[in-house]
Amino acid sequence: PYVAHGVLERRGRKRGRERDDEAMVLVRPLTSEGKATERLVESNAVHPYTLPATREWLAEGRVSNSVVQRLERHVSKDVSWCAWRLQSKYSFGVTDGCPRSAARAVEMSIRALVRERWPKCFRFSTGKDAVDVRGDGFFLRYEKDWSVPPPHLDIAEDEQKGQQIANAILYLSGSPAVKGGETMLGVAPGLRGHGGHSPVAITPEKGKLVVWRSYDDRGILNPLAMHTARKVSAGVKLALCVRIRRASRCELTRM
């Protein structure tokens, strides 16, 4: 009954009978990352679902110009990009050599933003949740007409670091120097035509910090967290992406 890479599907039959209340329902994805998701969802794996309001899963803030400038200098001088750069594909750069002071400032900004928006959902002070720029982040680079990733969910589980429950992205360049390159959220194919839904487009702005949650308060996968990006039509888009994780798997269903 489940569709690989599909977050929502339409179910019209049950035990050979037509259902009168045919509706879009939440379905766990059958991807490698979906294995971790299965632990978060009840055994029947299918739930009637109402799309959450934007405020429930998406938050925006700012990081100081001085921190962004330090990261820019680091990216321009010290970051080695993956070989995909030679193939006109979006490129990744590691963050383990990122200046400690800048990394610390970004971590503090992320924690402050999520505590302000969702004070009961994240537990950094008790060690149950973690955000680590140098150990669990990466830089992204897009140039004009470079390809973009397909729609995807970032929900992978790491044996040591825990389950990823949210994403944070800090833009190091943006409008007006960069044209295009918007981060697109809510792009799951099954969401089309669901209650007038349309994807959320986030325009890159230098110093803008964006966080989105992959699960709702019940620990159920948020289909609006499926994301991709638009191609850059001018300039170079640079960003720092950071994973927000939860160490204890048993806590996830009570997120």
RODO-2510 file (C-alpha; in nm, 4 decimals, decimal comma):
residues 255
     n   res          X          Y          Z
     1     p     0,0000     0,0000     0,0000
     2     y     0,2959     0,2349     0,0260
     3     v     0,4643     0,4292    -0,2499
     4     a     0,8419     0,4746    -0,2565
     5     h     0,9424     0,8406    -0,2176
     6     g     0,5725     0,9321    -0,1758
     7     v     0,4666     1,1059     0,1423
     8     l     0,0986     1,1250     0,0617
     9     e    -0,1179     0,8889    -0,1394
    10     r    -0,4871     0,8526    -0,2107
    11     r    -0,6522     0,5468    -0,0576
    12     g    -0,9962     0,4561    -0,1948
    13     r    -1,0273     0,0860    -0,1146
    14     k    -1,0101    -0,1078     0,2077
    15     r    -1,0671    -0,4830     0,2193
    16     g    -1,2243    -0,4750    -0,1248
    17     r    -1,4841    -0,2100    -0,0405
    18     e    -1,5058     0,1503    -0,1558
    19     r    -1,4434     0,4063     0,1129
    20     d    -1,6789     0,7016     0,1247
    21     d    -1,4253     0,9206     0,3008
    22     e    -1,1512     0,8939     0,0401
    23     a    -0,8852     1,1449     0,1389
    24     m    -0,5152     1,2173     0,1318
    25     v    -0,3407     1,0390     0,4176
    26     l     0,0112     1,0362     0,5558
    27     v     0,2301     0,7478     0,4426
    28     r     0,5830     0,6682     0,5528
    29     p     0,8300     0,6744     0,2618
    30     l     1,0069     0,3537     0,1595
    31     t     1,3546     0,4988     0,1251
    32     s     1,6701     0,4135     0,3172
    33     e     1,6016     0,7134     0,5382
    34     g     1,2445     0,5956     0,5776
    35     k     1,3619     0,3085     0,7974
    36     a     1,4245     0,5554     1,0767
    37     t     1,0849     0,7122     1,0148
    38     e     0,9085     0,3813     1,0673
    39     r     1,0033     0,3903     1,4341
    40     l     0,8151     0,7163     1,4763
    41     v     0,4830     0,6107     1,3302
    42     e     0,2228     0,3795     1,4806
    43     s     0,2009     0,0249     1,3503
    44     n    -0,0796     0,0932     1,0999
    45     a     0,1504     0,3512     0,9320
    46     v    -0,1385     0,5454     0,7769
    47     h    -0,3009     0,8439     0,9465
    48     p    -0,5649     1,0956     0,8402
    49     y    -0,3628     1,4103     0,8077
    50     t    -0,4244     1,7838     0,8171
    51     l    -0,1413     1,9988     0,6881
    52     p     0,0091     2,2054     0,9711
    53     a     0,0061     2,5831     0,9676
    54     t     0,3344     2,7375     0,8529
    55     r     0,4119     2,8723     1,2002
    56     e     0,4022     2,5171     1,3386
    57     w     0,6966     2,3952     1,1326
    58     l     0,8852     2,6903     0,9763
    59     a     1,0783     2,9737     1,1438
    60     e     1,3024     3,2537     1,0133
    61     g     1,5638     3,4631     1,1907
    62     r     1,8902     3,6488     1,1329
    63     v     2,2588     3,5947     1,2055
    64     s     2,4873     3,8944     1,2635
    65     n     2,6825     4,0369     0,9698
    66     s     3,0164     3,9822     1,1452
    67     v     2,9501     3,6071     1,1751
    68     v     2,8385     3,5833     0,8122
    69     q     3,1510     3,7690     0,6977
    70     r     3,3767     3,5268     0,8882
    71     l     3,2022     3,2332     0,7259
    72     e     3,2307     3,3978     0,3838
    73     r     3,6064     3,4373     0,4260
    74     h     3,6347     3,0756     0,5335
    75     v     3,4334     2,9548     0,2330
    76     s     3,6344     3,1613    -0,0155
    77     k     3,9757     3,0475     0,1122
    78     d     3,9573     2,7170     0,2974
    79     v     3,6640     2,5063     0,1760
    80     s     3,7290     2,2281    -0,0748
    81     w     3,4249     2,1490    -0,2853
    82     c     3,3303     1,8014    -0,4017
    83     a     3,4033     1,6838    -0,7570
    84     w     3,0439     1,7487    -0,8621
    85     r     3,1489     2,1072    -0,9170
    86     l     3,3171     1,9923    -1,2373
    87     q     2,9901     1,8457    -1,3598
    88     s     2,7786     2,1609    -1,3187
    89     k     2,6028     2,0100    -1,0163
    90     y     2,5422     2,1645    -0,6785
    91     s     2,8491     2,1147    -0,4556
    92     f     2,9104     2,0275    -0,0929
    93     g     3,1876     2,1555     0,1337
    94     v     3,2770     2,0211     0,4771
    95     t     3,2532     2,2340     0,7916
    96     d     3,5044     2,0653     1,0230
    97     g     3,7524     2,3498     0,9679
    98     c     3,4938     2,6227     1,0207
    99     p     3,6096     2,8961     1,2672
   100     r     3,4989     2,7872     1,6142
   101     s     3,3670     3,1283     1,7149
   102     a     3,1523     3,1570     1,4034
   103     a     3,0249     2,7996     1,4381
   104     r     2,9357     2,8631     1,8011
   105     a     2,7500     3,1818     1,7119
   106     v     2,5432     3,0004     1,4467
   107     e     2,4576     2,7223     1,6924
   108     m     2,3421     2,9768     1,9496
   109     s     2,1286     3,1533     1,6874
   110     i     1,9623     2,8250     1,5876
   111     r     1,8879     2,7306     1,9482
   112     a     1,7467     3,0755     2,0237
   113     l     1,5220     3,0688     1,7171
   114     v     1,3694     2,7274     1,7860
   115     r     1,3273     2,7974     2,1576
   116     e     1,1388     3,1158     2,0760
   117     r     0,9125     2,9487     1,8187
   118     w     0,8676     2,6021     1,9746
   119     p     0,9645     2,6288     2,3428
   120     k     0,8254     2,2867     2,4381
   121     c     0,9576     2,0832     2,1470
   122     f     1,3369     2,1122     2,1652
   123     r     1,5554     2,0117     2,4609
   124     f     1,9099     2,1353     2,4037
   125     s     1,9799     2,2026     2,7727
   126     t     1,9196     1,8379     2,8717
   127     g     2,1303     1,6936     2,5910
   128     k     1,8367     1,5219     2,4226
   129     d     1,8691     1,7502     2,1186
   130     a     2,1884     1,8663     1,9516
   131     v     2,3095     2,1077     1,6859
   132     d     2,6772     2,0904     1,5847
   133     v     2,7979     2,3089     1,2969
   134     r     3,1540     2,1747     1,2764
   135     g     3,0625     1,8102     1,3227
   136     d     2,7237     1,7844     1,1560
   137     g     2,6894     2,0617     0,8982
   138     f     2,7971     2,1312     0,5414
   139     f     2,8294     2,4177     0,2952
   140     l     2,6314     2,4314    -0,0284
   141     r     2,7287     2,6075    -0,3515
   142     y     2,5124     2,6709    -0,6577
   143     e     2,6258     2,8615    -0,9666
   144     k     2,4288     2,9738    -1,2706
   145     d     2,2274     2,6904    -1,4288
   146     w     2,3830     2,4250    -1,2042
   147     s     2,1492     2,1355    -1,1340
   148     v     1,9500     2,1147    -0,8116
   149     p     1,8679     1,8142    -0,5912
   150     p     1,5416     1,6246    -0,6445
   151     p     1,2677     1,6695    -0,3828
   152     h     1,3824     1,4912    -0,0686
   153     l     1,3493     1,4603     0,3084
   154     d     1,6495     1,4995     0,5406
   155     i     1,5578     1,2536     0,8142
   156     a     1,8554     1,0155     0,8245
   157     e     1,9556     0,8505     1,1482
   158     d     2,3173     0,8384     1,2629
   159     e     2,4116     0,5627     1,5078
   160     q     2,6217     0,7993     1,7202
   161     k     2,4559     1,1365     1,6620
   162     g     2,0899     1,0324     1,6591
   163     q     1,7824     1,1014     1,4462
   164     q     1,7627     1,4182     1,2370
   165     i     1,4407     1,5980     1,3274
   166     a     1,4870     1,9426     1,1707
   167     n     1,6947     2,1400     0,9199
   168     a     1,8645     2,4760     0,9541
   169     i     2,0032     2,6771     0,6638
   170     l     2,1994     3,0021     0,6820
   171     y     2,2345     3,1926     0,3527
   172     l     2,5809     3,3418     0,2969
   173     s     2,4769     3,5176    -0,0245
   174     g     2,1507     3,6240    -0,1782
   175     s     1,9378     3,8900    -0,3410
   176     p     2,0108     4,1195    -0,5224
   177     a     2,3483     3,9655    -0,6156
   178     v     2,1869     3,6236    -0,6605
   179     k     1,8891     3,5669    -0,8883
   180     g     1,6791     3,2551    -0,8377
   181     g     1,8003     2,9805    -0,6059
   182     e     1,4899     2,9827    -0,3850
   183     t     1,4563     2,6989    -0,1355
   184     m     1,1281     2,5222    -0,2109
   185     l     0,9407     2,3522     0,0733
   186     g     0,6227     2,1457     0,0560
   187     v     0,7008     1,9926    -0,2830
   188     a     0,5849     1,6345    -0,2181
   189     p     0,3974     1,5200    -0,5317
   190     g     0,1004     1,3985    -0,3289
   191     l     0,0381     1,7472    -0,1912
   192     r    -0,0798     1,8871    -0,5234
   193     g    -0,4382     1,9921    -0,4963
   194     h    -0,4485     1,9165    -0,1242
   195     g    -0,6619     2,1868     0,0327
   196     g    -0,5347     2,4620    -0,1950
   197     h    -0,1752     2,3875    -0,0948
   198     s     0,1108     2,5559    -0,2797
   199     p     0,4861     2,5183    -0,2117
   200     v     0,6664     2,7664     0,0127
   201     a     0,9458     2,9563    -0,1658
   202     i     1,2213     3,1066     0,0524
   203     t     1,4308     3,3717    -0,1209
   204     p     1,8032     3,3610    -0,0297
   205     e     1,9082     3,6694     0,1660
   206     k     2,2537     3,7136     0,3115
   207     g     2,2367     3,6464     0,6864
   208     k     1,8888     3,4902     0,6817
   209     l     1,8499     3,1821     0,9014
   210     v     1,5673     2,9359     0,8279
   211     v     1,4670     2,6304     1,0325
   212     w     1,2005     2,3759     0,9415
   213     r     1,0801     2,0743     1,1343
   214     s     1,0495     1,7286     0,9771
   215     y     0,8007     1,5972     1,2359
   216     d     0,4968     1,7411     1,4096
   217     d     0,4321     1,7407     1,7840
   218     r     0,3115     1,3791     1,7699
   219     g     0,6252     1,2571     1,5973
   220     i     0,4448     1,2114     1,2651
   221     l     0,6363     1,2945     0,9499
   222     n     0,5638     1,6434     0,8170
   223     p     0,5134     1,6138     0,4380
   224     l     0,5778     1,9877     0,3997
   225     a     0,9407     1,9227     0,4962
   226     m     1,0077     1,7655     0,1561
   227     h     1,2203     2,0228    -0,0249
   228     t     1,4381     2,1126    -0,3195
   229     a     1,5707     2,4368    -0,4740
   230     r     1,5260     2,6406    -0,7888
   231     k     1,8159     2,6915    -1,0258
   232     v     2,0307     3,0009    -0,9878
   233     s     1,9978     3,2292    -1,2909
   234     a     2,2672     3,4801    -1,1892
   235     g     2,5363     3,4995    -0,9231
   236     v     2,6577     3,2320    -0,6801
   237     k     2,4384     3,0982    -0,4022
   238     l     2,6256     2,9952    -0,0865
   239     a     2,4672     2,8492     0,2242
   240     l     2,5510     2,6695     0,5456
   241     c     2,3217     2,3742     0,6250
   242     v     2,3054     2,2264     0,9751
   243     r     2,1261     1,9138     1,0961
   244     i     1,9281     1,9279     1,4198
   245     r     1,9167     1,5868     1,5865
   246     r     1,7486     1,4055     1,8720
   247     a     1,9709     1,1588     2,0538
   248     s     1,7061     0,9274     2,1991
   249     r     1,4842     0,7446     1,9505
   250     c     1,2238     0,6691     2,2162
   251     e     1,1629     1,0424     2,2611
   252     l     1,0716     1,0988     1,8969
   253     t     0,7104     0,9937     1,9171
   254     r     0,6624     1,2529     2,1902
   255     m     0,8332     1,5361     2,0099
***
